[in-house]
Amino acid sequence: MKINNDNKFEIIMKTAKELANDYTKGGWTGDSNEFTFASSSFSENLTNKDIEILCDEFMNKHLYTEGIELYFYREGRSKMIKIEKS
């Protein structure tokens, strides 16, 4: 993954866990901008470009980690993320 430091990946994982816990029924779905906004409760260091890089790396793939599932896909021109507890 080409995100430029491990701390950003930690922020992504904390955000994903929080969203999975908050949206237990049906999971959370949003675009890269919405995910970046959600991450601001942990840090202001994560940018939309960081999330877009993550989406590009995992496009049309699932990422399973620490009891959650992230699915990356496109909806029109938007890069989308679906997050659920696995």
GIHU-V261215 format. One record per residue. RES is the residue in one letter. OMEGA is omega as a letter, one per 30 degrees, with the letter a starting at -180 (999 if undefined). Layout:
res={RES | RES}
omega={OMEGA | OMEGA}
//
This chain:
res={M | K | I | N | N | D | N | K | F | E | I | I | M | K | T | A | K | E | L | A | N | D | Y | T | K | G | G | W | T | G | D | S | N | E | F | T | F | A | S | S | S | F | S | E | N | L | T | N | K | D | I | E | I | L | C | D | E | F | M | N | K | H | L | Y | T | E | G | I | E | L | Y | F | Y | R | E | G | R | S | K | M | I | K | I | E | K | S}
omega={a | l | a | l | a | a | l | l | l | l | l | a | l | l | a | l | l | l | l | l | a | a | a | a | l | l | l | l | l | l | a | l | l | l | l | l | l | a | a | l | l | a | l | a | a | a | l | l | l | a | l | l | l | l | l | a | a | a | a | l | l | l | l | l | l | l | l | l | l | l | a | a | l | l | a | l | a | l | a | l | l | a | l | l | a | 999}
//
